[in-house]
């Protein structure tokens, strides 16, 4: 919970500096996450999930919706005040 509060405050500060870049900030965060996890899997520092094509097809809609919810959350933070 505490880390979530810190994330929200940092995101709001960044969006206050560049209010028209909410979509860019959200997609940049998603890209950074991919760039962080990719090398961990590539170099074997973290076990890569072993999924079949059926499993990938089953979780893909949830993954896409999760991505869109993250983008929506960042965009909404740029639109108003952060309240707790």
The 8 nearest C-alpha neighbors of each residue, nearest first, counted from 0:
[[1, 3, 2, 4, 5, 6, 7, 83],
 [0, 2, 4, 3, 5, 6, 7, 8],
 [3, 1, 5, 4, 0, 6, 7, 8],
 [4, 2, 6, 0, 1, 5, 7, 8],
 [3, 5, 7, 1, 2, 6, 8, 0],
 [6, 4, 2, 8, 3, 7, 9, 1],
 [5, 7, 3, 9, 4, 8, 10, 2],
 [8, 6, 10, 4, 5, 9, 11, 3],
 [7, 9, 11, 5, 10, 6, 12, 4],
 [10, 8, 12, 6, 11, 7, 5, 13],
 [9, 11, 7, 13, 12, 8, 6, 14],
 [10, 12, 14, 8, 13, 9, 15, 7],
 [13, 11, 15, 9, 10, 14, 8, 16],
 [14, 12, 10, 16, 11, 15, 9, 17],
 [13, 15, 18, 17, 11, 16, 12, 77],
 [16, 14, 12, 18, 13, 17, 11, 77],
 [15, 17, 13, 14, 18, 12, 11, 19],
 [16, 18, 14, 15, 19, 20, 13, 21],
 [19, 17, 14, 15, 20, 16, 77, 21],
 [20, 18, 17, 21, 14, 22, 77, 23],
 [19, 21, 23, 18, 22, 17, 24, 14],
 [22, 20, 74, 24, 23, 19, 77, 25],
 [23, 21, 25, 24, 20, 74, 26, 70],
 [22, 24, 20, 26, 21, 25, 27, 28],
 [25, 23, 27, 21, 22, 26, 20, 28],
 [26, 24, 70, 22, 28, 27, 23, 73],
 [25, 27, 29, 23, 28, 24, 30, 22],
 [26, 28, 24, 30, 25, 29, 23, 31],
 [29, 27, 31, 25, 26, 30, 24, 32],
 [28, 30, 26, 32, 27, 31, 33, 25],
 [29, 31, 27, 33, 32, 28, 26, 34],
 [32, 30, 34, 28, 33, 29, 35, 27],
 [33, 31, 35, 29, 30, 34, 36, 28],
 [32, 34, 30, 36, 31, 35, 37, 29],
 [33, 35, 31, 37, 32, 36, 30, 38],
 [34, 36, 32, 33, 37, 31, 38, 39],
 [35, 37, 39, 33, 38, 34, 32, 40],
 [38, 36, 40, 34, 39, 35, 33, 41],
 [39, 37, 41, 40, 36, 42, 35, 34],
 [40, 38, 44, 36, 45, 37, 41, 42],
 [41, 39, 43, 47, 38, 37, 45, 42],
 [40, 42, 38, 39, 43, 37, 44, 47],
 [43, 41, 39, 44, 40, 38, 45, 37],
 [44, 42, 40, 45, 41, 39, 46, 47],
 [45, 43, 39, 42, 40, 46, 41, 38],
 [46, 44, 43, 39, 40, 47, 42, 36],
 [45, 47, 43, 40, 48, 44, 39, 49],
 [46, 48, 40, 45, 49, 43, 41, 39],
 [47, 49, 50, 46, 40, 45, 51, 55],
 [50, 48, 47, 51, 46, 54, 55, 52],
 [51, 49, 54, 48, 55, 52, 53, 47],
 [50, 52, 54, 53, 55, 49, 56, 48],
 [51, 53, 55, 54, 56, 50, 57, 49],
 [54, 52, 56, 51, 55, 57, 50, 58],
 [53, 55, 57, 51, 56, 52, 50, 58],
 [54, 56, 52, 58, 57, 53, 59, 51],
 [57, 55, 53, 59, 54, 58, 52, 60],
 [56, 58, 54, 55, 59, 53, 60, 61],
 [57, 59, 55, 61, 60, 56, 62, 54],
 [58, 60, 62, 56, 61, 57, 55, 63],
 [61, 59, 63, 62, 58, 64, 57, 56],
 [60, 62, 64, 58, 59, 63, 65, 57],
 [63, 61, 59, 65, 60, 64, 58, 66],
 [64, 62, 66, 60, 65, 61, 59, 67],
 [63, 65, 67, 61, 66, 62, 68, 60],
 [66, 64, 62, 68, 63, 67, 61, 69],
 [65, 67, 63, 69, 64, 68, 62, 70],
 [66, 68, 64, 70, 69, 65, 71, 63],
 [69, 67, 71, 65, 70, 66, 72, 64],
 [70, 68, 72, 66, 67, 71, 65, 73],
 [69, 71, 67, 25, 73, 68, 72, 74],
 [72, 70, 68, 74, 69, 73, 75, 67],
 [73, 71, 69, 75, 70, 74, 68, 76],
 [72, 74, 76, 70, 75, 71, 25, 69],
 [73, 75, 71, 21, 77, 76, 72, 70],
 [74, 76, 78, 72, 77, 73, 71, 79],
 [77, 75, 73, 78, 74, 79, 11, 72],
 [76, 78, 74, 75, 14, 79, 21, 18],
 [79, 77, 75, 76, 74, 80, 18, 21],
 [80, 78, 76, 77, 75, 81, 11, 82],
 [79, 81, 82, 76, 78, 77, 11, 75],
 [82, 80, 76, 79, 83, 11, 7, 8],
 [83, 81, 80, 79, 7, 8, 76, 4],
 [82, 81, 4, 80, 7, 8, 3, 0]]
